[in-house]
């Protein structure tokens, strides 16, 4: 149609560009889905590259992590608000809807702004065609708050207790079942601890730092404005801001390290070893400790626990061998250890822990911090809950059994091995230990919670009380598992 005489042709206004925070959050969601990216690694780099800072950076972080944590709940709600199944919605549009649902149901962003910015975003990343659909779905989402939607979307607890918890707390049903089992609860009859854990998984974690003995004590961290860790003698919590701005971190005398990880190292180094035949405790050594001990970190990369282990080894006259099977992780490990110790105190090797390159029985203490599902770190890696499957757990458990067996072969008679994994899943923790010990008569189980007597609530449910399990809802840490095992003399 031609314009009336004397009137210029109407110009179509270009769609508004999505704001930097929402676009960054969306790009993280797509990278997680398309490339199996880790949000906690990708987002900081993306914000720095794009120059997103201040309030925009904080908003992008909240939107990305919050949407990933709440994905299960949001999908259940979006399914009720859409005229088509979620599997029939283009993945790009689906992620825009999830971001919009999070803004509407879990932030203080106004409904109009949440809907309008989502429409702007979908126009930019998918074109104008789905804009009306996104607008309509999110307007339906805006008709109730989160509590009301969960009452509608979640199955009845009496009829489907696991499904109810899965939707209400945004976890896959199989993870709900595994966590309940680890806590000793049956979702059909009791869920207090399970609900508390699931809720804690959806809270952003505090940033814990570890000062390295001999290089930075905790008093220095507290003088820099940090808060003392609850139990770790080396730990402190950063109330806010960038860890890299802390002088001890910038100078590589301290590093980010979850408090439970710090305490796993403490537990191993506290465990008493028995002197080998013809040996004994040397002058200056503490109880259960000999000067000149040899320690092994079997799966040490990229170096979080190894850094503290190396510093403690140096302070006690021990030598540490740190190994990792992947060369790039071994390089990261070497970089992490360089400020801590000299070459005479620690060494880094590229080696497969399941096929040790060292002689059997050569170490007094061995740390087997094995690869795992990461279900104990869902607060900081929220996408892991949607990425993992029960099949992954079975594959991990096979590797974990092989590594634990190698760790026990590597420790000398009278020495101690620590089996550590950042997962509470029974198949990755107590079942692995039980399976390995069933085939050996030369290993005894030590009381791991007793080695960390200052920490309450660590004991696993009967009959596994000798194992220690940290919990986000009890300890404010990752859900880290520790078993301490001694080779018979």
C-alpha positions in Angstrom: 0.0 0.0 0.0 1.4 3.4 -0.9 1.5 6.3 1.6 -1.0 9.1 1.2 0.2 12.0 -0.9 2.4 14.4 1.1 3.1 11.9 3.9 6.5 10.1 4.0 6.4 6.2 4.1 6.2 4.7 7.6 9.4 3.3 8.9 9.5 0.1 10.8 11.2 0.7 14.1 14.0 -1.8 14.7 13.6 -4.1 17.7 15.1 -2.9 20.9 18.5 -4.5 21.7 18.6 -6.8 24.6 20.5 -5.4 27.6 24.1 -6.7 28.2 23.2 -8.5 31.5 20.3 -10.5 30.0 22.2 -11.3 26.8 25.2 -12.6 28.8 23.0 -14.8 30.9 21.2 -16.1 27.8 24.5 -16.9 26.1 25.7 -18.8 29.2 22.5 -20.9 29.1 23.1 -21.7 25.4 26.7 -22.6 26.0 25.8 -24.9 28.8 23.2 -26.6 26.6 25.2 -26.7 23.3 28.8 -27.1 24.4 28.5 -28.6 27.9 30.2 -25.4 29.2 30.5 -24.8 32.9 28.7 -21.7 33.9 31.1 -20.9 36.8 34.1 -20.9 34.4 32.4 -19.3 31.4 30.5 -16.4 32.9 33.4 -14.5 34.6 35.3 -14.6 31.3 32.4 -13.5 29.3 31.6 -10.6 31.6 35.3 -9.5 31.5 35.5 -9.8 27.7 32.3 -7.8 27.2 33.1 -5.2 29.8 30.0 -6.0 31.8 30.6 -4.7 35.3 28.9 -3.5 38.5 25.1 -3.9 38.7 24.9 -5.4 35.2 27.5 -8.1 36.1 25.6 -8.9 39.3 22.3 -9.1 37.4 23.8 -11.4 34.8 25.2 -13.7 37.5 21.9 -13.9 39.3 20.0 -14.6 36.1 22.4 -17.2 34.8 22.8 -19.2 38.0 19.3 -18.7 39.2 17.8 -19.9 35.9 20.0 -23.0 35.9 19.2 -23.8 39.5 15.4 -23.3 39.0 15.2 -25.0 35.6 13.1 -28.0 36.8 10.6 -25.8 38.6 10.4 -23.3 35.8 9.9 -26.0 33.1 7.0 -27.5 35.1 5.3 -24.0 35.3 6.0 -23.1 31.7 4.5 -26.4 30.6 1.2 -25.2 32.2 1.4 -21.8 30.5 2.2 -22.9 27.0 -0.1 -24.3 24.3 2.6 -26.7 23.2 4.9 -29.1 25.0 8.3 -27.9 26.0 10.0 -30.4 23.7 8.2 -28.7 20.8 9.6 -25.2 21.7 12.8 -24.2 20.0 15.6 -24.5 22.5 16.6 -20.8 22.0 13.1 -19.7 22.7 12.8 -22.1 25.7 15.9 -20.5 27.3 14.4 -17.0 26.9 11.2 -18.3 28.6 13.3 -19.8 31.5 15.1 -16.5 32.0 11.8 -14.6 31.9 10.2 -17.1 34.4 13.1 -16.6 36.8 12.8 -12.8 36.6 9.0 -13.0 37.3 9.1 -15.6 40.1 12.4 -15.3 41.9 13.6 -11.7 41.6 12.2 -8.2 42.4 12.1 -7.2 38.8 8.7 -5.9 37.9 6.4 -8.1 35.7 6.2 -5.5 32.9 10.0 -5.2 32.7 10.5 -8.9 32.9 8.1 -9.6 30.1 9.2 -6.7 27.9 13.0 -7.4 28.2 12.3 -11.1 27.4 10.5 -10.1 24.2 13.3 -7.8 23.3 15.8 -10.6 23.9 13.9 -13.2 21.8 13.6 -10.7 19.0 17.4 -10.2 19.0 18.4 -13.9 19.3 15.5 -15.6 17.4 13.8 -13.0 15.3 10.4 -11.4 15.5 8.3 -14.5 14.9 8.3 -16.0 18.4 7.9 -12.6 20.2 4.2 -12.9 20.5 4.4 -16.5 21.9 7.0 -15.4 24.5 4.8 -12.4 25.5 1.7 -14.6 25.9 3.4 -17.4 27.9 5.2 -15.0 30.3 2.0 -13.0 30.9 0.4 -16.3 32.0 3.4 -17.0 34.3 2.9 -13.5 35.8 -0.6 -14.4 37.0 0.8 -16.2 40.1 3.8 -16.0 42.4 6.3 -18.9 42.9 4.6 -20.4 45.9 1.2 -20.5 44.2 2.6 -22.0 41.0 4.4 -24.7 42.9 1.2 -25.7 44.6 -0.3 -26.1 41.1 2.6 -27.6 39.3 4.2 -30.0 41.8 2.6 -33.5 42.2 0.8 -34.1 45.5 3.4 -35.1 48.2 1.2 -38.0 49.4 0.8 -39.6 46.0 4.3 -38.9 44.6 6.7 -37.7 47.3 9.8 -37.8 45.1 8.1 -36.0 42.2 6.8 -33.4 44.6 10.3 -32.6 45.9 11.8 -32.7 42.4 9.5 -30.0 41.2 9.4 -27.9 44.4 13.2 -27.8 44.7 14.2 -28.2 41.1 16.2 -31.4 41.2 15.9 -34.5 39.0 13.9 -37.2 40.7 16.8 -39.6 40.7 19.0 -37.1 42.5 16.3 -36.5 45.1 16.2 -40.3 45.8 20.0 -40.5 46.0 20.3 -37.6 48.4 17.5 -38.9 50.6 19.2 -42.3 50.8 22.5 -40.7 51.7 20.8 -38.8 54.5 19.1 -42.0 55.7 15.6 -40.8 54.9 12.7 -42.3 53.0 10.8 -39.6 51.0 7.5 -41.5 51.6 7.8 -41.1 55.4 10.4 -38.5 56.3 11.9 -35.6 54.3 13.1 -32.9 56.8 16.8 -33.3 56.1 16.2 -33.9 52.4 14.2 -30.8 52.0 16.8 -28.7 53.9 19.6 -30.1 51.6 17.6 -29.5 48.4 16.9 -25.9 49.5 20.6 -25.3 50.4 21.6 -26.5 46.9 19.6 -23.6 45.5 21.5 -20.9 47.5 24.6 -19.2 46.2 27.7 -20.4 48.1 30.0 -18.2 50.1 33.5 -17.8 48.8 36.0 -19.6 51.0 39.7 -18.8 50.9 42.6 -20.9 52.3 45.7 -19.3 53.6 48.7 -21.5 52.9 50.7 -22.4 56.1 54.1 -20.7 56.1 52.9 -18.1 53.6 49.7 -16.5 54.9 48.1 -17.0 58.2 44.4 -16.5 58.9 45.0 -13.3 60.9 46.2 -11.7 57.7 43.0 -12.7 55.9 40.9 -11.4 58.7 42.8 -8.1 58.6 41.9 -7.9 54.9 38.2 -7.9 55.9 37.4 -11.6 55.6 35.4 -13.6 58.2 36.9 -16.6 60.0 36.0 -20.0 58.7 33.9 -22.0 61.1 36.4 -24.9 61.5 39.4 -24.8 59.2 42.4 -23.2 60.9 43.5 -22.0 57.5 40.2 -20.7 56.2 38.2 -17.5 55.9 35.1 -16.4 54.0 35.0 -13.4 51.7 31.8 -11.4 52.5 31.7 -9.8 49.0 33.8 -8.7 46.1 36.6 -10.2 44.0 38.9 -12.8 45.7 41.7 -11.5 43.5 41.6 -8.2 45.2 42.7 -9.8 48.5 46.5 -9.2 48.7 47.3 -12.8 49.8 45.4 -14.2 46.9 46.9 -11.8 44.4 50.4 -12.9 45.7 49.5 -16.6 45.5 49.8 -17.1 49.2 46.1 -17.9 49.6 43.5 -19.3 47.2 39.8 -20.1 46.8 39.1 -23.5 48.4 35.9 -24.8 49.9 36.2 -25.3 53.7 35.2 -29.0 53.4 38.1 -29.5 50.9 40.5 -27.8 53.4 39.3 -30.1 56.2 39.6 -33.2 54.0 43.4 -32.4 53.8 43.4 -31.8 57.5 41.8 -35.1 58.3 44.3 -37.1 56.2 47.3 -35.3 57.8 45.9 -35.8 61.3 45.3 -39.6 60.9 47.9 -41.5 62.8 50.2 -43.7 60.8 51.9 -46.7 62.3 55.7 -46.8 62.1 57.0 -49.4 59.6 59.0 -52.3 60.8 62.3 -51.1 62.1 61.2 -47.5 61.9 60.0 -45.0 64.5 59.0 -41.5 65.1 61.9 -39.1 64.8 62.7 -36.2 67.0 60.5 -33.2 66.5 57.6 -35.2 65.0 54.1 -35.2 66.4 51.9 -38.1 67.4 51.3 -40.4 64.5 53.9 -38.5 62.4 57.4 -39.1 61.3 59.8 -36.6 59.8 60.7 -37.4 56.2 57.3 -38.9 55.3 56.4 -39.4 51.7 52.9 -38.2 50.6 51.0 -38.8 47.4 48.1 -36.9 45.8 46.8 -39.4 43.3 44.4 -37.1 41.3 45.8 -33.7 42.2 44.9 -31.4 39.3 44.2 -28.6 39.1 45.6 -28.3 42.6 43.0 -27.0 45.1 43.7 -29.6 47.8 47.3 -30.3 46.6 48.3 -26.7 47.3 47.4 -27.0 51.0 48.7 -30.6 51.2 52.1 -29.4 49.8 52.3 -26.5 52.3 51.6 -28.9 55.2 54.1 -31.3 53.9 56.7 -28.6 53.8 55.9 -27.6 57.4 56.3 -31.2 58.6 59.4 -32.2 56.7 57.5 -34.5 54.3 57.7 -34.7 50.5 54.7 -34.7 48.2 54.3 -36.3 44.8 51.3 -34.8 43.0 50.0 -36.7 40.0 47.4 -36.1 37.3 46.6 -38.1 34.2 45.9 -35.1 32.0 48.9 -33.0 30.9 47.0 -29.7 31.0 45.8 -30.3 34.5 49.3 -31.3 35.6 50.5 -27.9 34.2 47.8 -26.1 36.3 48.9 -28.2 39.2 52.6 -27.2 38.8 51.5 -23.6 38.6 49.4 -23.9 41.8 52.3 -25.5 43.7 55.1 -23.2 42.5 54.6 -20.5 45.1 54.2 -23.0 47.9 57.3 -25.3 47.9 60.6 -25.9 46.3 61.5 -28.7 44.0 63.1 -30.7 46.9 59.7 -30.7 48.8 57.2 -31.5 46.0 57.2 -32.9 42.5 54.5 -33.0 39.8 54.1 -35.9 37.4 51.7 -36.8 34.6 50.6 -40.3 35.5 47.5 -42.5 35.4 46.5 -43.2 39.0 44.9 -46.5 38.0 48.3 -47.7 36.6 50.8 -46.2 39.0 54.2 -45.2 37.7 55.7 -45.4 41.3 56.6 -48.5 43.3 53.8 -50.0 45.4 53.8 -49.3 49.2 56.1 -46.3 48.9 54.0 -43.6 50.6 53.0 -42.9 54.2 49.9 -40.9 53.2 47.9 -41.0 50.0 45.1 -38.7 49.0 42.7 -40.1 46.4 40.5 -37.1 45.6 38.7 -39.0 42.8 36.8 -37.6 39.8 33.1 -37.7 40.5 29.6 -36.5 39.4 30.0 -33.2 41.3 26.6 -33.7 42.9 28.1 -32.3 46.1 28.8 -28.9 44.4 25.4 -28.2 42.9 25.4 -24.7 44.6 28.4 -23.6 42.5 27.8 -25.8 39.5 24.0 -25.8 39.1 24.0 -27.2 35.6 25.4 -30.5 36.9 22.0 -31.6 38.1 20.6 -31.5 34.6 23.8 -32.8 32.9 24.4 -36.0 34.9 22.4 -39.2 34.7 22.4 -42.5 36.7 24.5 -44.0 33.9 27.2 -41.4 34.6 27.3 -42.5 38.3 27.9 -46.1 37.3 30.8 -45.1 35.0 32.3 -42.9 37.7 32.0 -45.6 40.3 34.1 -48.0 38.2 36.9 -45.4 37.9 36.6 -44.6 41.6 37.0 -48.2 42.6 40.1 -48.5 40.5 41.6 -45.4 41.9 40.9 -46.3 45.5 42.5 -49.8 44.9 45.6 -48.1 43.4 45.7 -45.7 46.4 45.7 -48.6 48.9 48.4 -50.4 46.9 50.5 -47.2 46.9 50.4 -46.7 50.7 52.9 -48.6 52.8 51.8 -51.0 55.6 50.8 -48.8 58.6 50.2 -45.8 56.3 46.9 -44.1 55.6 44.9 -43.5 52.4 42.1 -40.9 52.3 39.3 -41.5 49.8 37.6 -38.1 49.1 34.8 -37.3 46.6 32.6 -34.2 46.1 29.5 -36.2 46.0 27.0 -37.6 48.6 25.7 -40.3 46.3 26.0 -43.7 48.0 27.2 -45.3 44.8 30.2 -42.9 44.7 31.0 -43.0 48.4 30.3 -45.7 50.9 29.5 -48.3 48.2 32.8 -47.7 46.5 34.7 -48.2 49.8 32.7 -51.3 50.6 33.2 -52.9 47.2 37.0 -52.3 47.3 37.4 -53.5 50.9 35.4 -56.7 50.1 38.3 -57.9 48.1 41.0 -57.1 50.6 42.0 -58.3 54.1 44.8 -55.8 54.6 42.8 -52.6 55.2 41.0 -51.3 58.3 38.6 -48.3 58.4 39.6 -45.4 60.6 37.1 -43.1 62.3 37.1 -40.1 59.9 34.6 -38.0 61.9 36.8 -38.4 65.0 39.8 -36.9 63.1 37.6 -33.8 62.7 36.1 -33.8 66.2 35.5 -30.1 66.2 32.9 -30.5 63.3 29.5 -31.7 64.3 27.0 -33.7 62.1 29.6 -35.5 60.0 28.8 -39.1 60.7 27.0 -41.0 57.9 23.9 -43.0 58.9 24.3 -46.5 60.3 26.1 -48.7 59.6 28.5 -46.2 58.0 29.3 -44.1 61.0 33.1 -44.2 60.4 32.7 -42.2 57.2 32.5 -38.4 57.2 30.0 -36.5 55.0 29.9 -32.7 54.8 26.5 -31.1 53.9 25.6 -27.7 52.5 22.6 -27.4 54.9 24.5 -28.5 58.0 28.0 -27.1 57.4 27.6 -24.5 54.6 30.2 -26.4 52.5 30.1 -28.6 49.5 28.8 -32.2 50.2 32.2 -33.8 50.5 32.7 -37.4 51.5 35.8 -38.7 53.4 36.9 -42.2 54.3 40.2 -42.9 56.0 41.8 -46.3 55.5 44.9 -47.8 57.0 47.0 -50.6 55.5 47.7 -53.4 57.9 51.4 -53.8 59.1 
